[in-house]
Amino acid sequence: MSVKRERSTRTRAKLLRAAAEVFDRDGFAGSSLTAVCARADVSKGALYCHFRSKEALGVALIEGQSLLWHRLRDEQLAVEASPMQALIAMSFEFVRRLDSDLTVRVSAKLLREAVFFDVAAAAQVVGWIAVVRDLLSQAQERGELRPEVNVRHAAEQLVAELLGLQFVAQALSGGADLRARLARVWKASSRCLVTASVYETLRFE
């Protein structure tokens, strides 16, 4: 990588981190590009080389979340023998990142903003369904799923449940009980998806 490209990559990363911090502190509507530039210690000219608007910064943060799902899938498959267990573990690791990773938390918040829901939600949901469907397909190949399970329908249903769970937990407890709610959903959903012998081996934590 050339020195110029390396500098550009660092500047882009600084801007995304600064945007996440400013959006988290001020909310998206209450934030400004001036504040983002000040936080990143870059000029507006440098910002416009990477992002044409505040909305473009938000979309870039949201798109990073879809890449995260792919990374989490690969990480869990590397340590879990069961694809179904990897799927469950991946969802819990994502919830942990919501608590511990500012960028993940802010991108999840941004997706609930009307302006981003209209332009980014479809691509995000399609991407998440693809990751879940991939893991379910692997589970099916290993004989973990019940024979009547339709992988495509199950993937769409699981993503709907997981997204809805985030909204409900945020509305009712500020997200404090999201892990407990996630465990309850997995215990109920998995019983309908996997064979009885596989269900007995799954960890819901």
C-alpha positions in Angstrom: 0.0 0.0 0.0 1.4 3.4 -1.0 2.0 6.1 1.7 -0.8 8.2 0.2 -3.3 5.4 0.2 -2.4 4.4 3.7 -2.9 8.0 4.9 -6.3 8.1 3.1 -7.3 4.8 4.8 -6.3 6.2 8.2 -8.2 9.4 7.6 -11.4 7.6 6.6 -11.2 5.4 9.7 -10.7 8.5 11.9 -13.7 10.1 10.4 -15.9 7.1 10.9 -14.8 6.8 14.5 -15.4 10.5 15.1 -18.8 10.4 13.5 -19.8 7.5 15.7 -18.7 9.4 18.8 -20.5 12.6 17.7 -23.7 10.8 16.6 -23.7 8.9 19.9 -23.3 12.1 22.0 -25.5 14.5 20.0 -27.8 12.2 18.1 -27.7 12.1 14.3 -30.2 15.0 13.8 -28.3 17.2 16.4 -24.8 16.6 15.0 -22.8 18.5 12.4 -20.0 17.8 10.0 -18.1 20.6 11.8 -18.2 18.7 15.0 -17.2 15.5 13.3 -14.2 17.2 11.6 -13.2 18.7 15.0 -13.4 15.4 16.7 -11.3 13.7 14.0 -8.9 16.7 13.7 -9.3 16.9 10.0 -10.4 19.6 7.6 -13.8 19.7 5.9 -11.9 19.3 2.6 -10.4 16.1 3.8 -13.9 14.9 4.9 -15.4 15.6 1.5 -12.7 13.5 -0.1 -14.3 10.5 1.6 -17.9 11.4 2.4 -20.1 13.9 0.5 -22.5 14.4 3.4 -23.5 13.6 7.0 -25.9 11.0 5.6 -23.0 9.3 3.7 -21.1 9.0 6.9 -24.1 7.4 8.5 -24.6 4.9 5.6 -20.9 4.0 5.9 -21.3 3.2 9.6 -24.4 1.1 8.9 -22.6 -0.8 6.1 -19.9 -1.7 8.5 -22.4 -3.7 10.5 -23.1 -6.1 7.6 -19.4 -6.8 7.3 -19.4 -7.5 11.0 -22.0 -10.2 10.6 -19.8 -12.0 8.1 -16.8 -11.7 10.4 -18.7 -13.0 13.4 -20.0 -16.0 11.3 -16.4 -16.9 10.3 -15.1 -16.5 13.9 -17.8 -18.7 15.4 -17.5 -21.4 12.7 -13.8 -21.6 13.6 -14.5 -22.5 17.2 -17.9 -24.3 17.0 -18.3 -27.7 15.5 -22.1 -27.2 15.1 -23.3 -24.6 12.6 -26.4 -24.1 14.6 -24.4 -23.4 17.7 -22.3 -21.0 15.7 -25.4 -19.2 14.7 -26.6 -18.9 18.2 -23.2 -17.8 19.5 -22.9 -15.3 16.7 -26.1 -13.6 17.8 -24.9 -13.4 21.4 -21.5 -12.0 20.3 -23.3 -9.3 18.3 -25.3 -8.3 21.4 -22.1 -8.1 23.3 -20.7 -5.8 20.7 -23.8 -3.6 21.0 -22.7 -3.0 24.6 -19.0 -2.8 24.1 -18.4 -1.4 20.6 -19.4 2.2 20.0 -19.5 1.9 16.3 -21.8 -1.2 16.4 -24.1 0.5 18.8 -24.3 3.7 16.8 -24.9 1.9 13.5 -27.7 -0.1 15.1 -29.3 3.2 16.3 -28.8 4.9 12.9 -30.7 2.1 11.1 -33.8 3.0 13.1 -33.6 6.6 11.8 -36.2 7.1 9.1 -33.7 8.6 6.6 -31.5 5.5 6.9 -34.2 3.0 7.1 -35.5 4.1 3.7 -32.1 3.9 2.0 -30.1 1.2 3.9 -32.5 -1.2 5.6 -33.2 -3.4 2.6 -29.6 -4.1 1.9 -28.8 -4.8 5.5 -31.7 -7.2 6.0 -30.8 -9.0 2.8 -27.2 -9.3 4.0 -28.2 -10.6 7.4 -30.6 -13.2 6.0 -27.8 -14.4 3.7 -25.5 -15.0 6.7 -28.2 -16.8 8.7 -29.3 -18.8 5.7 -25.7 -19.9 5.1 -25.3 -21.2 8.6 -28.7 -22.9 8.5 -27.8 -24.6 5.2 -24.6 -25.9 6.8 -26.6 -27.1 9.8 -29.0 -28.9 7.3 -26.1 -30.6 5.5 -24.9 -31.9 8.9 -28.3 -33.3 9.7 -28.9 -30.8 12.5 -32.2 -29.5 11.2 -35.6 -31.2 11.3 -36.5 -32.5 7.8 -39.5 -30.2 7.4 -37.5 -27.0 7.9 -37.4 -24.6 4.9 -34.0 -22.9 5.2 -35.0 -19.8 3.4 -38.2 -19.2 5.4 -36.4 -20.0 8.6 -33.6 -17.5 7.9 -36.1 -14.8 7.2 -38.1 -15.6 10.3 -35.0 -15.6 12.6 -33.8 -12.3 11.3 -37.2 -10.8 11.8 -37.2 -12.1 15.4 -33.7 -10.9 16.1 -34.4 -7.4 14.7 -37.7 -7.2 16.5 -36.1 -8.3 19.7 -33.7 -5.3 19.6 -36.5 -2.9 19.2 -38.6 -4.4 22.0 -35.7 -4.5 24.4 -34.6 -1.0 23.6 -38.2 0.3 24.1 -38.9 -1.6 27.3 -35.6 -1.6 29.1 -33.1 0.5 27.1 -31.6 -2.8 25.9 -30.6 -3.9 29.4 -32.4 -7.3 29.2 -31.5 -8.0 25.5 -29.4 -11.0 26.3 -32.1 -12.6 28.5 -34.7 -12.0 25.8 -32.3 -13.4 23.2 -31.9 -16.6 25.2 -35.7 -17.1 25.5 -36.2 -16.6 21.7 -33.5 -19.1 20.8 -34.8 -21.7 23.2 -38.2 -21.5 21.6 -37.1 -21.1 18.0 -34.4 -23.8 18.1 -36.9 -26.4 19.3 -38.8 -26.0 16.1 -35.6 -26.0 13.9 -33.3 -28.7 15.1 -33.7 -32.4 16.0 -34.3 -33.3 19.6 -30.8 -34.7 20.0 -29.1 -31.5 18.7 -31.4 -29.4 20.8 -30.1 -31.1 23.9 -26.5 -30.0 23.1 -27.1 -26.4 22.3 -26.0 -23.6 24.6 -28.2 -20.5 24.9 -25.8 -18.0 26.4 
